Amino acid sequence: AAFEDYYEILQVHPSAEPEVIEAAYKKLAQKYHPDKNKSPTAAEKMKRINAAHDVLSDPVQRKRYHAEWLQRKGGGTKPGGAYATNPPKPVVKPSRIRFANMEPGKTKRTSFIIQNAGGPYTRIWFSNPNSWVRVVDYRSMTASEELPLEVVIEARGLDWGESATEHIRVKLDEEETIVTAEIQTKPKPAAKPKPAPKSQPKQQQRGAARKPSPTIKWPSKRKLKIAAYVIGGLVVLVTVPLILINILSKHEYDQPAQSGDNKAEETVAPDFTLQATSGEKVTLSKFRGQPVILAFWHICPSSGCKVQESVLQAFYEKQTYGSLKLITVNVGGSPLEVEQYAAKNNLTFPILLDTNWDVSHDYGPFGSPIGFPRTVFIDARGYITTYRMGPFKSLDDIEKAVDSIWPSLTKTPYQSHQGQIAFASDRDGNEEIYVMNADGSGQMRLTFDPAEDG
């Protein structure tokens, strides 16, 4: 059989680490698996990808294969071989970026270009400081999505008079260079000088008659009482709306999104279309007819974020709820950043990208950005059932939460003039029928197994 370049098939560097090879395999499998890719060449492509993964993921087979690969590439058995004689050479323009005369809290954007002045490369990587400066976008300047690559960064002004320096690392395979970003905030404006006191009139001549000092007239008790009433009324007018806003905010975060007996309070989940890390476009309304768990998260080092990620991964792998669909939305992360983070932490659940915070605003209280992590439960009709703020503590915790609202997540009601009949299914696939009066009272539940009871 003809010799296959497995490194080229998986699109990795010959010295790539095992986790990089595993991430590249998962990405290609999602793209070319015959169940997802209907191209006539997809099956053959997937067969070659599997063969490359089988060899490169096994240390013994990879060592034997790498020795043969070096000989065929003209590098003998010496580590690196001919490949190491002409490595890639990353070049950035400009290599030094300065944000001068910034005001506190104000933002400014600019970009730099990544080019290659050396040999071929298989992987592009750059860091994201996520401090006063962060990477907000990147785009290829060619139709083939290769170098040169334009990287857009955004700086936010520090306190008055402060300055700082950050370094953005850029790598082509193992060759590295840096972009230096500097910021200088304006000095604090000087306080306006107080106006000079007016000069006193010259002392009156001796013997001249002096004007009597004016007497202070205090307001009457009646006027003071009226003023007190006015001030008290203003305090009430200001305090009551604040209390109402606080109560409504608590309701938004801690209470169910709707009452099962009051259809007017039901809220339709805002529809959206986002791109997944796999490259496909996903629309929420396409899942109408099955319950959805919509989990918002972002990349952060806190223990709460880590626990939420591990619980969602365990829940996704177990998949014991039949038609229930788990959709996660990463907020604020760039596509490359999220893809690398998921590969490093072995996250295989579906991830949609809300890089510009658009969808997260739609699901936040009163149109403001939501807190993280935040989980939204959506029933089969597309209505929001419940919100959950904060991370789930364990797999048992999220399963208890789903079990407690499962009938409302899967229920599809039919209503007549005499009463209601609602159909639902439990987590084991058994069918449930709810029979009740038109006002929702007198509810009775019947459960049967479709396989046995027909």
Secondary structure, 3 states (H helix, E strand, C coil): CCCCCHHHHHCCCCCCCHHHHHHHHHHHHHHHCCCCCCCCCHHHHHHHHHHHHHHHCCHHHHHHHHHHHHHHCCCCCCCCHHHHHCCCCEEEECCEEEEEEECCCCEEEEEEEEEECCCCCCCEEECCCCCCEEEEEEEECCCCCCCCEEEEEEEECCCCCCEEEEEEEEEECCEEEEEEEEEEECCCCCCCCCCCCCCCCCCCCCCCCCCCCCCCCCCCHHHHHHHHHHHHHHHHHHHHHHHHHHHHHHHHHHCCCCCCCCHHHCEECCCCEEEECCCCEEEHHHHCCCCEEEEEECCCCCHHHHHHHHHHHHHHHHCCCCCCEEEEEEECCCHHHHHHHHHHCCCCCCEEEECCCHHHHHCCHHHCCCCCCEEEEECCCCEEEEEEECCCCCHHHHHHHHHHHHHHHHCEEEECCCEEEEEEECCCCCEEEEEEECCCCCCEEEEECHHHHC
